[in-house]
Amino acid sequence: MEDSVQTFFLCGDVMTGRGIDQILPTPSDPALFEPYVTDARDYVNLAARCHGPIDWPTSFEHIWGDALRELAQSRPKLRLVNLETSITTAARPWPGKCVHYRMHPNNVQCLRAAGIDVCALSNNHTLDWGRQGLAETLATLRDANIACAGAGRTLAKAKQPAIVTLANGHRVLVFSCALASSGIPETWAAADNGSGLFLLPGLDARSLDILRDQIQAWKKPGDMVILSIHWGSNWGYELASGQRTFAHRLVAETGVDLVHGHSSHHPRGSEVHRGKLILYGCGDFINDYEGIGGHQGYRDDLRLMYFPTCDLNTGRLVNLTVVPLQMFRFRLRRAGKADTRWLAATLNAVFPAPEHSYRVEPDGTLSLQFPGIG
């Protein structure tokens, strides 16, 4: 493979707090401040009642399960996740918020176990434990040599990209931003002299101008830009009004080469626009929702690993392989054939661009078929 053509790994929300944190080697205080659940261990017990006992404490590798084998086989040059968890020992949750995710700083080794390079932090759980929790999150990731973007001590810091240098001087710039539509309090926005998130004003021209200016300030020839964006609702396949137009303009006007969208608890449609990949909703990847009812029709137990291969000289997508997984006893395992076919059929039915489709390959992966492939 030429140095300019490389494969990356992306996934949606990695929520290693609450029940997941409890099964790791150094659990946080299990006390929760939710309306119905006051002990994080109840989420572990709920999963166990659904699928059988979970032996814990587990290893740091346990939660990734079969995903580790897929990562070893694909050898991606960049591993990017949306981390929806504060990494802190802070004891005071954000007031008025119903759900708070917290992972003990010692458990950051679970991210290192999967070789995560970059964590997008602009989302609706990063400040669950206040600005003290954010400061400790940033420090813990820095000490673990994991880059992050989308949050910082000031707005200027929150807007800066994480930079990963690849072969022959190529760089990948990862910007992380969010919209209030994903449930983020506006008070979480970073300020010139105050910590917080890179929060966009909306799906509008002002946001495009902000992103264009920021990208142009950092992007050099040979760089590829990934915009990791937390937006939209948790459930449903329909895109928010203006979301697709905004994504197209990101590609056409701002210098973005790949849109890494997330917030929905299940995967949403994707497309290739002007040769650039747009993932509207990658779905959850790791969480403690196992056994929780109410949205079974979306099959949110099924998770996707996205492996786009891109030409770094142009940012264009060469191909996309997607590996379907399933969360079972708080561990990811390869999805079965029937579930894989269901995923392909469901995603094909909701593609915003009808000329795109997923094909089920003999090895149980999905490959994206789009105009111009090959």
Secondary structure in CASP SS format (residue, H / E / C, confidence):
PFRMAT SS
TARGET T0000
AUTHOR 0000-0000-0000
METHOD secondary structure of the structure
MODEL  1
M C 1.00
E C 1.00
D C 1.00
S C 1.00
V E 1.00
Q E 1.00
T E 1.00
F E 1.00
F E 1.00
L E 1.00
C E 1.00
G E 1.00
D E 1.00
V E 1.00
M C 1.00
T C 1.00
G C 1.00
R H 1.00
G H 1.00
I H 1.00
D H 1.00
Q H 1.00
I H 1.00
L C 1.00
P C 1.00
T C 1.00
P C 1.00
S C 1.00
D C 1.00
P C 1.00
A E 1.00
L C 1.00
F C 1.00
E C 1.00
P C 1.00
Y C 1.00
V C 1.00
T C 1.00
D E 1.00
A C 1.00
R H 1.00
D H 1.00
Y H 1.00
V H 1.00
N H 1.00
L H 1.00
A H 1.00
A H 1.00
R H 1.00
C H 1.00
H H 1.00
G C 1.00
P C 1.00
I C 1.00
D C 1.00
W C 1.00
P C 1.00
T C 1.00
S C 1.00
F C 1.00
E C 1.00
H H 1.00
I H 1.00
W H 1.00
G C 1.00
D C 1.00
A H 1.00
L H 1.00
R H 1.00
E H 1.00
L H 1.00
A H 1.00
Q H 1.00
S H 1.00
R C 1.00
P C 1.00
K C 1.00
L E 1.00
R E 1.00
L E 1.00
V E 1.00
N E 1.00
L E 1.00
E C 1.00
T C 1.00
S E 1.00
I E 1.00
T C 1.00
T C 1.00
A C 1.00
A C 1.00
R C 1.00
P C 1.00
W C 1.00
P C 1.00
G C 1.00
K C 1.00
C C 1.00
V C 1.00
H C 1.00
Y C 1.00
R E 1.00
M E 1.00
H C 1.00
P H 1.00
N H 1.00
N H 1.00
V H 1.00
Q H 1.00
C H 1.00
L H 1.00
R H 1.00
A H 1.00
A C 1.00
G C 1.00
I C 1.00
D C 1.00
V E 1.00
C E 1.00
A E 1.00
L C 1.00
S C 1.00
N C 1.00
N C 1.00
H C 1.00
T C 1.00
L C 1.00
D C 1.00
W C 1.00
G H 1.00
R H 1.00
Q H 1.00
G H 1.00
L H 1.00
A H 1.00
E H 1.00
T H 1.00
L H 1.00
A H 1.00
T H 1.00
L H 1.00
R H 1.00
D H 1.00
A C 1.00
N C 1.00
I C 1.00
A E 1.00
C E 1.00
A E 1.00
G C 1.00
A E 1.00
G E 1.00
R C 1.00
T C 1.00
L H 1.00
A H 1.00
K H 1.00
A H 1.00
K H 1.00
Q C 1.00
P C 1.00
A E 1.00
I E 1.00
V E 1.00
T E 1.00
L C 1.00
A H 1.00
N H 1.00
G H 1.00
H C 1.00
R E 1.00
V E 1.00
L E 1.00
V E 1.00
F E 1.00
S E 1.00
C E 1.00
A E 1.00
L C 1.00
A H 1.00
S H 1.00
S H 1.00
G C 1.00
I C 1.00
P C 1.00
E H 1.00
T H 1.00
W H 1.00
A E 1.00
A C 1.00
A E 1.00
D C 1.00
N C 1.00
G E 1.00
S C 1.00
G E 1.00
L E 1.00
F C 1.00
L E 1.00
L C 1.00
P C 1.00
G C 1.00
L C 1.00
D C 1.00
A H 1.00
R H 1.00
S H 1.00
L H 1.00
D H 1.00
I H 1.00
L H 1.00
R H 1.00
D H 1.00
Q H 1.00
I H 1.00
Q H 1.00
A H 1.00
W H 1.00
K C 1.00
K C 1.00
P C 1.00
G C 1.00
D E 1.00
M E 1.00
V E 1.00
I E 1.00
L E 1.00
S E 1.00
I E 1.00
H E 1.00
W C 1.00
G C 1.00
S C 1.00
N C 1.00
W C 1.00
G C 1.00
Y C 1.00
E C 1.00
L C 1.00
A C 1.00
S C 1.00
G C 1.00
Q H 1.00
R H 1.00
T H 1.00
F H 1.00
A H 1.00
H H 1.00
R H 1.00
L H 1.00
V H 1.00
A H 1.00
E H 1.00
T H 1.00
G C 1.00
V C 1.00
D C 1.00
L E 1.00
V E 1.00
H E 1.00
G E 1.00
H E 1.00
S C 1.00
S C 1.00
H C 1.00
H C 1.00
P C 1.00
R C 1.00
G C 1.00
S E 1.00
E E 1.00
V E 1.00
H E 1.00
R C 1.00
G C 1.00
K E 1.00
L E 1.00
I E 1.00
L E 1.00
Y C 1.00
G C 1.00
C C 1.00
G C 1.00
D E 1.00
F E 1.00
I E 1.00
N C 1.00
D C 1.00
Y C 1.00
E C 1.00
G C 1.00
I C 1.00
G C 1.00
G C 1.00
H C 1.00
Q H 1.00
G H 1.00
Y H 1.00
R C 1.00
D C 1.00
D C 1.00
L E 1.00
R E 1.00
L E 1.00
M E 1.00
Y E 1.00
F E 1.00
P E 1.00
T E 1.00
C E 1.00
D E 1.00
L C 1.00
N C 1.00
T C 1.00
G C 1.00
R C 1.00
L E 1.00
V E 1.00
N E 1.00
L E 1.00
T E 1.00
V E 1.00
V E 1.00
P E 1.00
L E 1.00
Q E 1.00
M E 1.00
F C 1.00
R C 1.00
F C 1.00
R C 1.00
L E 1.00
R E 1.00
R E 1.00
A C 1.00
G C 1.00
K H 1.00
A H 1.00
D H 1.00
T H 1.00
R H 1.00
W H 1.00
L H 1.00
A H 1.00
A H 1.00
T H 1.00
L H 1.00
N H 1.00
A H 1.00
V C 1.00
F C 1.00
P C 1.00
A C 1.00
P C 1.00
E C 1.00
H C 1.00
S E 1.00
Y E 1.00
R E 1.00
V E 1.00
E C 1.00
P C 1.00
D C 1.00
G C 1.00
T C 1.00
L E 1.00
S E 1.00
L E 1.00
Q E 1.00
F C 1.00
P C 1.00
G C 1.00
I C 1.00
G C 1.00
END
